[in-house]
C-alpha cells in the first residue's frame, strides 16, 4: 500500500469519526429523514418529494435494521466518497502529495461536515456533481468518448437522486460553447450519451407523467412558501460561508483556469461556475443547492497552489494553506452543528443570530436553527401516540391521521407497536393511504391547539370526540401537537378519506 493510499484512508477514517460526534444525544432524527425512511416500504420510480434513489438507500437501511448508525452512515459515506473523487481529480491534474492533502483537508473541514449529518438527498447530490465534473476532466484530458457515456450514467444516477443536478448541465453547456471544447457538439458520441442519459431517467419521467407531474406542483409550492423568502444577496453571502476556510483555494482555481497554461483545456470550468450561479440566483434557489459546485474547484486550486509554492520561500506557506481550513472550522464547530443542547443555544442566542443561523425559511428568526428545531420532540410524540393507542380496543380498524409527513414518519419510526401505521394527506403519504378497510376509530395528530375550532366539525360524525394528550416542547419547530381520539364512527370514514385524498390530488 502506497503512502498516498494510506493518507487517503486516514482522511476517510477521520471523516467517519468526525461525523459520529457532531450530533448531541439531545436530538432525534430530522423531519425529512423520517419521510425518506418510510419510502423504503413504498419503493417506486418516483415520489412527490424526491426522485427514487433515496428510497433504494432507505430499503438497504431497512434491511440492515433501520438503526440510527446506518441512517447516519450513508450520508457520511457519500461525504467520504466526495473526498475520494476530489483526490482522484487532483491526481488527474498531476497534483503532488501536498496538493492531495490540501484538497482533502479543504473538503473535510467544510460545510459538508454539516450536510453529511443528515440523511437527505443533498449528500449524494454533492457527490454526483463532483463525480460528473471529474468525468468531464477525464474527457477533456483524453477526449475518449467512453467518458461521455460514463458521464451520462453519473448524470442519470444524480438526477434520480435529486433534480438539482440539472442545474449543473444548464450551467456547463453554455460554458463549453465559449471554449475550444465546443467541438464535443460535433461528435456523435455526445448525442448517443444524451440518449443514454434520457433512457436511464425515463422510468422516473414516465412516473411523473402518469402522476400528473407532481414535481411541478412541488416546485410551485416551494416557490410560493419558501423561495419567495430567499434573498438573492443572502444567497451570495451564504456561498462564502460554505467553504470559508478554503475560499482562497477556490479563488486560486478561478485565476488558474484563466491564466495557468496547463489548465487551458479546462477553461470551461471558469465560465461554468459563473453561469450556474447566475441560474441559481435567477430562480432564487436555496443557498445550499449550489454546494456541489465547489469541490471540483478545490481540486484545481490545490494543484495550482502546490505548483506556485514548490520553490524558495513560498514553500513555507504550505503548512499555513493546510491549517487555514482547520482553524476556520474550529469556531464554526461551536455553532454550526447540533452538538449543543437546545438550552445551551437559547442561552447563546446572539452568537447564532449574528451568523444568520436562526433565520428560517419563513424569513423570520427563531429560538433554534430550523434544522435543529426539526430534530426535537419527535420521539416524545411517538411515545404519546403509543400511549393513546394502548387505550383503544382494535388498532386494525383505527386510522392515525397526521397533519404532516414529519409527524407520520416519526410515529412510524419510533412506535413500539407494529400495528401502528400513521398516515397523512401530506407529501408522499397521500399516495400511501390504506383505503380498503373499515375504520371505527380515528386518532388525529394536529399541529397546534385547535380543540375549539376544527373538532366541532367532527363531533356529529362520531360517538365521542376528546383530547387525549398533547406533546409540548418549546424548542420543537411544532412546539405544540395535540392528539385527539374520535371513537365510534357514524359515517363511512374510509369513503371520506378517499374523497379527501382525491380532492387534494386534483388540487395539486
CORRA-V904141 format. One record per residue. N is the residue number from 1. RES is the residue in three letters. PHI is phi in degrees with one decimal (* if undefined). NEAR is the number of other C-alpha atoms within 10 Angstrom. Layout:
# CORRA-V904141
n,res,phi,near
N,RES,PHI,NEAR
N,RES,PHI,NEAR
This chain:
# CORRA-V904141
n,res,phi,near
1,UNK,*,5
2,UNK,-76.6,6
3,UNK,-60.4,9
4,UNK,-61.4,14
5,UNK,-63.9,10
6,UNK,-62.7,11
7,UNK,-66.7,15
8,UNK,-60.8,18
9,UNK,-61.2,14
10,UNK,-62.1,11
11,UNK,-63.8,19
12,UNK,-65.0,21
13,UNK,-61.9,12
14,UNK,-63.0,14
15,UNK,-58.8,21
16,UNK,-65.4,19
17,UNK,-65.0,12
18,UNK,-62.6,15
19,UNK,-61.4,21
20,UNK,-76.7,15
21,UNK,-114.8,13
22,UNK,-92.2,18
23,UNK,-120.8,20
24,UNK,-72.6,14
25,UNK,-66.8,11
26,UNK,-71.4,14
27,UNK,-111.4,20
28,UNK,-91.1,19
29,UNK,-69.3,24
30,UNK,-88.7,21
31,UNK,-43.7,23
32,UNK,-64.9,20
33,UNK,-62.0,21
34,UNK,-63.6,23
35,UNK,-61.6,25
36,UNK,-62.7,25
37,UNK,-68.1,26
38,UNK,-67.7,22
39,UNK,-64.5,23
40,UNK,-61.2,19
41,UNK,-91.9,13
42,UNK,-141.9,17
43,UNK,-56.3,16
44,UNK,-150.9,16
45,UNK,-85.9,19
46,UNK,-172.7,25
47,UNK,-142.3,22
48,UNK,-65.7,20
49,UNK,-90.0,16
50,UNK,-147.1,19
51,UNK,-67.9,25
52,UNK,-80.6,23
53,UNK,-55.6,20
54,UNK,-61.0,23
55,UNK,-65.9,25
56,UNK,-67.5,19
57,UNK,-65.9,18
58,UNK,-61.9,25
59,UNK,-65.5,20
60,UNK,-63.2,15
61,UNK,-60.8,21
62,UNK,-59.7,17
63,UNK,-64.7,10
64,UNK,-85.3,12
65,UNK,111.0,12
66,UNK,64.1,15
67,UNK,-78.6,12
68,UNK,-60.4,11
69,UNK,-54.8,12
70,UNK,-72.6,17
71,UNK,-61.9,24
72,UNK,-85.7,20
73,UNK,-65.5,20
74,UNK,-67.8,21
75,UNK,-62.9,25
76,UNK,-65.1,28
77,UNK,-62.2,19
78,UNK,-63.5,20
79,UNK,-66.6,27
80,UNK,-64.5,25
81,UNK,-66.9,17
82,UNK,-63.4,28
83,UNK,-60.5,26
84,UNK,-61.6,21
85,UNK,-65.9,23
86,UNK,-61.3,26
87,UNK,-58.6,25
88,UNK,-66.7,17
89,UNK,-65.3,27
90,UNK,-61.2,26
91,UNK,-62.8,16
92,UNK,-62.7,14
93,UNK,-88.3,19
94,UNK,65.6,13
95,UNK,-74.1,22
96,UNK,-88.1,15
97,UNK,-62.0,17
98,UNK,-60.6,19
99,UNK,-61.2,27
100,UNK,-62.6,26
101,UNK,-66.5,18
102,UNK,-62.3,28
103,UNK,-62.1,29
104,UNK,-64.5,28
105,UNK,-64.8,22
106,UNK,-62.7,28
107,UNK,-72.7,28
108,UNK,-62.2,23
109,UNK,-97.8,25
110,UNK,-144.8,22
111,UNK,-61.5,20
112,UNK,-63.8,25
113,UNK,-60.4,24
114,UNK,-73.7,18
115,UNK,-60.2,21
116,UNK,-80.9,25
117,UNK,-83.3,26
118,UNK,-111.0,22
119,UNK,-84.6,26
120,UNK,-139.3,25
121,UNK,-65.6,24
122,UNK,-63.9,22
123,UNK,-65.3,26
124,UNK,-71.5,27
125,UNK,-61.3,24
126,UNK,-62.7,28
127,UNK,-61.1,25
128,UNK,-63.7,25
129,UNK,-58.9,28
130,UNK,-62.4,25
131,UNK,-67.4,26
132,UNK,-63.8,26
133,UNK,-62.8,25
134,UNK,-60.3,22
135,UNK,-62.8,22
136,UNK,-64.9,19
137,UNK,-59.7,20
138,UNK,-61.4,19
139,UNK,-68.3,19
140,UNK,-62.3,16
141,UNK,-77.1,14
142,UNK,-109.2,11
143,UNK,54.7,14
144,UNK,-84.0,12
145,UNK,-62.9,17
146,UNK,-60.6,16
147,UNK,-70.9,22
148,UNK,-67.2,24
149,UNK,-69.2,21
150,UNK,-64.4,18
151,UNK,-61.8,24
152,UNK,-62.2,24
153,UNK,-66.9,21
154,UNK,-62.1,20
155,UNK,-60.7,25
156,UNK,-61.5,23
157,UNK,-63.5,21
158,UNK,-62.8,26
159,UNK,-65.8,22
160,UNK,-73.2,26
161,UNK,-95.6,25
162,UNK,-159.4,23
163,UNK,-64.1,15
164,UNK,-55.3,20
165,UNK,-64.8,23
166,UNK,-62.6,14
167,UNK,-64.5,18
168,UNK,-59.3,23
169,UNK,-67.5,16
170,UNK,-59.8,14
171,UNK,-81.3,21
172,UNK,-87.7,20
173,UNK,-58.8,16
174,UNK,-66.6,16
175,UNK,-65.2,22
176,UNK,-63.8,21
177,UNK,-61.3,15
178,UNK,-87.1,13
179,UNK,-126.8,16
180,UNK,-66.3,13
181,UNK,-74.2,17
182,UNK,-60.6,15
183,UNK,-61.7,10
184,UNK,-60.5,18
185,UNK,-72.3,13
186,UNK,-96.4,9
187,UNK,-102.4,11
188,UNK,-62.3,10
189,UNK,-60.1,17
190,UNK,-62.8,18
191,UNK,-76.0,15
192,UNK,-64.5,15
193,UNK,-63.8,20
194,UNK,-61.1,17
195,UNK,-64.0,13
196,UNK,-60.9,19
197,UNK,-61.2,21
198,UNK,-64.1,16
199,UNK,-63.1,15
200,UNK,-69.1,18
201,UNK,-94.0,19
202,UNK,-60.6,15
203,UNK,-59.1,16
204,UNK,-71.8,19
205,UNK,-63.5,18
206,UNK,-65.0,14
207,UNK,-61.8,17
208,UNK,-59.2,19
209,UNK,-62.4,11
210,UNK,-71.5,10
211,UNK,-110.9,14
212,UNK,61.1,14
213,UNK,49.5,15
214,UNK,-61.1,20
215,UNK,-61.6,18
216,UNK,-66.8,13
217,UNK,-62.9,14
218,UNK,-61.0,16
219,UNK,-67.0,14
220,UNK,-65.6,14
221,UNK,-62.9,13
222,UNK,-62.1,13
223,UNK,-65.7,16
224,UNK,-75.3,11
225,UNK,-106.0,12
226,UNK,-124.0,18
227,UNK,-66.7,19
228,UNK,-63.5,14
229,UNK,-93.2,16
230,UNK,-76.3,19
231,UNK,-96.9,16
232,UNK,-61.3,17
233,UNK,-65.6,9
234,UNK,-64.7,12
235,UNK,-58.8,20
236,UNK,-68.3,13
237,UNK,-61.8,12
238,UNK,-64.0,18
239,UNK,-60.7,17
240,UNK,-72.3,12
241,UNK,-86.3,15
242,UNK,-63.4,19
243,UNK,-128.1,25
244,UNK,-54.4,20
245,UNK,-67.6,24
246,UNK,-118.2,30
247,UNK,-60.8,21
248,UNK,-65.3,17
249,UNK,-72.6,25
250,UNK,-65.7,22
251,UNK,-62.3,15
252,UNK,-61.7,19
253,UNK,-64.0,26
254,UNK,-63.2,20
255,UNK,-62.7,15
256,UNK,-65.0,22
257,UNK,-64.6,24
258,UNK,-92.9,16
259,UNK,-123.6,12
260,UNK,-91.0,13
261,UNK,-50.8,11
262,UNK,-61.5,12
263,UNK,-98.5,18
264,UNK,-58.6,14
265,UNK,-70.0,15
266,UNK,-106.2,21
267,UNK,-61.2,22
268,UNK,-58.3,24
269,UNK,-65.4,26
270,UNK,-63.8,19
271,UNK,-72.2,21
272,UNK,-62.6,22
273,UNK,-64.0,20
274,UNK,-68.4,13
275,UNK,-61.3,20
276,UNK,-66.9,21
277,UNK,-64.8,20
278,UNK,-61.7,13
279,UNK,-63.6,16
280,UNK,-59.5,18
281,UNK,-65.2,18
282,UNK,-58.9,10
283,UNK,-85.7,13
284,UNK,52.7,18
285,UNK,-70.2,22
286,UNK,-65.5,19
287,UNK,-60.2,19
288,UNK,-73.7,15
289,UNK,-60.0,16
290,UNK,-93.1,23
291,UNK,-59.5,21
292,UNK,-63.5,24
293,UNK,-63.1,19
294,UNK,-87.7,20
295,UNK,-54.0,30
296,UNK,-65.5,27
297,UNK,-72.5,25
298,UNK,-65.3,32
299,UNK,-62.4,31
300,UNK,-62.4,29
301,UNK,-64.4,28
302,UNK,-64.2,29
303,UNK,-65.1,28
304,UNK,-62.8,23
305,UNK,-65.2,23
306,UNK,-66.7,22
307,UNK,-73.6,15
308,UNK,-81.1,11
309,UNK,-115.9,14
310,UNK,-89.9,14
311,UNK,-124.1,10
312,UNK,62.6,8
313,UNK,-67.0,8
314,UNK,-65.2,12
315,UNK,-60.5,14
316,UNK,-75.7,12
317,UNK,-79.3,13
318,UNK,-59.8,16
319,UNK,-58.5,11
320,UNK,-67.2,11
321,UNK,-57.4,21
322,UNK,-74.0,20
323,UNK,-74.4,14
324,UNK,-57.3,19
325,UNK,-57.9,23
326,UNK,-68.1,17
327,UNK,-64.7,13
328,UNK,-68.8,16
329,UNK,-71.7,19
330,UNK,-57.6,11
331,UNK,-67.4,10
332,UNK,-66.5,14
333,UNK,-56.5,15
334,UNK,-78.9,14
335,UNK,-128.9,17
336,UNK,-91.2,18
337,UNK,-130.7,19
338,UNK,-78.9,25
339,UNK,-102.6,19
340,UNK,-120.5,18
341,UNK,-65.9,14
342,UNK,-56.9,22
343,UNK,-62.7,12
344,UNK,-62.7,10
345,UNK,-63.0,18
346,UNK,-61.6,14
347,UNK,-81.0,10
348,UNK,-126.8,12
349,UNK,-57.1,15
350,UNK,-63.1,12
351,UNK,-60.0,14
352,UNK,-73.3,19
353,UNK,-66.2,16
354,UNK,-60.7,9
355,UNK,-92.7,12
356,UNK,74.8,14
357,UNK,-79.6,19
358,UNK,-93.4,23
359,UNK,-82.6,17
360,UNK,-96.0,16
361,UNK,-66.4,15
362,UNK,-81.1,13
363,UNK,84.2,14
364,UNK,-114.3,9
365,UNK,-87.6,15
366,UNK,-132.3,18
367,UNK,-68.8,22
368,UNK,-123.3,24
369,UNK,-55.0,24
370,UNK,-57.6,17
371,UNK,-62.4,20
372,UNK,-68.0,25
373,UNK,-64.9,25
374,UNK,-80.3,21
375,UNK,-117.5,21
376,UNK,-126.4,24
377,UNK,89.6,26
378,UNK,-72.4,27
379,UNK,-63.5,19
380,UNK,-61.3,17
381,UNK,-61.7,25
382,UNK,-62.0,23
383,UNK,-62.1,16
384,UNK,-67.4,18
385,UNK,-66.8,25
386,UNK,-56.5,17
387,UNK,-64.3,14
388,UNK,-66.0,16
389,UNK,-61.5,20
390,UNK,-66.4,12
391,UNK,-90.7,10
392,UNK,-101.3,15
393,UNK,-77.8,10
394,UNK,-145.0,13
395,UNK,-72.8,19
396,UNK,-64.7,14
397,UNK,-115.6,14
398,UNK,-116.7,24
399,UNK,-97.9,27
400,UNK,-105.2,23
401,UNK,-112.5,22
402,UNK,-107.3,23
403,UNK,-67.9,16
404,UNK,-147.6,18
405,UNK,-67.1,24
406,UNK,-63.6,22
407,UNK,-62.0,28
408,UNK,-62.4,27
409,UNK,-65.5,27
410,UNK,-65.8,27
411,UNK,-62.5,27
412,UNK,-66.0,22
413,UNK,-78.0,22
414,UNK,-93.6,16
415,UNK,-58.8,20
416,UNK,-93.3,12
417,UNK,-103.6,12
418,UNK,-68.4,7
419,UNK,-79.8,13
420,UNK,-83.9,18
421,UNK,-131.6,20
422,UNK,-81.3,26
423,UNK,-131.0,27
424,UNK,-162.8,25
425,UNK,-90.0,21
426,UNK,-95.3,17
427,UNK,53.2,17
428,UNK,-67.8,21
429,UNK,-63.0,23
430,UNK,-65.2,19
431,UNK,-89.8,16
432,UNK,-108.4,14
433,UNK,-59.5,18
434,UNK,-88.3,14
435,UNK,-101.6,14
436,UNK,-121.3,9
437,UNK,-153.4,13
438,UNK,-84.6,15
439,UNK,-113.1,21
440,UNK,-105.1,21
441,UNK,-125.2,25
442,UNK,-132.4,22
443,UNK,-109.9,24
444,UNK,-100.6,23
445,UNK,-107.9,26
446,UNK,-120.5,21
447,UNK,-72.1,18
448,UNK,86.9,15
449,UNK,-122.5,13
450,UNK,-125.9,12
451,UNK,-63.6,14
452,UNK,-92.2,7
453,UNK,-115.5,8
454,UNK,-63.7,11
455,UNK,-64.8,16
456,UNK,-62.7,12
457,UNK,-70.3,8
458,UNK,-90.1,13
459,UNK,-55.1,15
460,UNK,-68.6,13
461,UNK,-93.8,17
462,UNK,-136.4,18
463,UNK,-66.1,13
464,UNK,-149.1,14
465,UNK,-135.8,20
466,UNK,-150.8,14
467,UNK,-79.8,14
468,UNK,-95.7,18
469,UNK,172.7,17
470,UNK,-137.5,19
471,UNK,-109.4,22
472,UNK,-114.8,16
473,UNK,-145.9,17
474,UNK,-64.6,14
475,UNK,-91.7,21
476,UNK,-75.2,21
477,UNK,-60.6,20
478,UNK,-102.4,20
479,UNK,-67.6,15
480,UNK,-128.3,17
481,UNK,-127.2,22
482,UNK,-99.8,19
483,UNK,-119.0,25
484,UNK,-109.4,23
485,UNK,-116.6,23
486,UNK,-116.4,23
487,UNK,-102.6,20
488,UNK,66.9,15
489,UNK,-63.8,19
490,UNK,-98.3,11
491,UNK,-129.6,13
492,UNK,-81.5,12
493,UNK,-62.9,20
494,UNK,-59.6,17
495,UNK,-65.2,15
496,UNK,-63.6,12
497,UNK,-64.3,17
498,UNK,-59.5,16
499,UNK,-63.7,12
500,UNK,-67.3,14
501,UNK,-63.7,19
502,UNK,-64.8,13
503,UNK,-62.4,11
504,UNK,-66.9,13
505,UNK,-66.4,15
506,UNK,-65.8,9
507,UNK,-65.5,8
508,UNK,-72.8,14
